[in-house]
């Protein structure tokens, strides 16, 4: 079973009005869900609540980064995950709404707080297709090179075709003298 990386998304600082207690409640809720998810076989859980400087009131660590810088880093992290899991009240968090939207845009599956069973099924039935050459995940086509068949991504197929065309051209230029009509 290929490992499935899940990104947990939900309110951290949003809606807390800067209250440390409310932020800690958000972190506590996320931690509980993360623990439940970790119990699923084949899963790897990314819980930014437990590993990020979002809660900057000195409680955790303060990087001095702006909200925008942090959210961009979170979006980059989502790109590396196989799916996203939305915590309860995610609609109340600006950051979570953005993460949800981004997951839709890049096309990774989205699961909601009451869909743990659905997530389990997804992990169980998931097949990861990777390009034989560059190991990119996603859309893969069967491509024939000589007698062999390879599963390749569009980028690698394009690159191979370019190399083949320029090689053929070079061969023609060097060795074939076509009769002039
Ligand atoms: Zn490739």
Boltz pocket constraint, residues with backbone or C-beta under 6 A from the ligand:
constraints:
  - pocket:
      binder: B
      contacts: [[A, 131], [A, 132], [A, 133], [A, 134], [A, 135], [A, 136], [A, 152], [A, 153], [A, 154], [A, 155], [A, 156], [A, 157]]
      max_distance: 6.0
